[in-house]
Amino acid sequence: MTTESETEIEARTSKTTRFAEWLMAREERRQEKESNLEGMIRLNVLVSFLTLGLVGGFEAVHLGLSLIPYL
């Protein structure tokens, strides 16, 4: 049987630790990106309804809001 030296074990542990840290950082960046995307979608919906209100008037906004449950 061959035994691993302590430096080999430490090197492997170090690589595993760095990989785990990289995965955690990547997940945090992905969550931030999703959060930003949700904010952009909300802003887009708000601007769309404001534009609809300016162009079509209150009745068009009311109709648009009443159709939301059917989406």
Steps between C-alpha positions, in 0.01 A plus 500: 500500500613850431448775748443858401729759637360782705579755230298304242205482739528873576521584129189297424315655795609845387370438148172368638465804726572742215249321278233516772565871551475558125167314487363705788610828341347393166169421671497840674561678166219298338259598778595867464441479126156344552415771752600769249296328229190495720543872565531572129183299429307694765624829358402389149148411614461833677622700200273297270193581709596867522539511121167322457342756732642792306400362162175322576372673811372360827261256335786325318699468823195362680446248219867400509490445875184295474666267246800421723339190660463346153875515425 
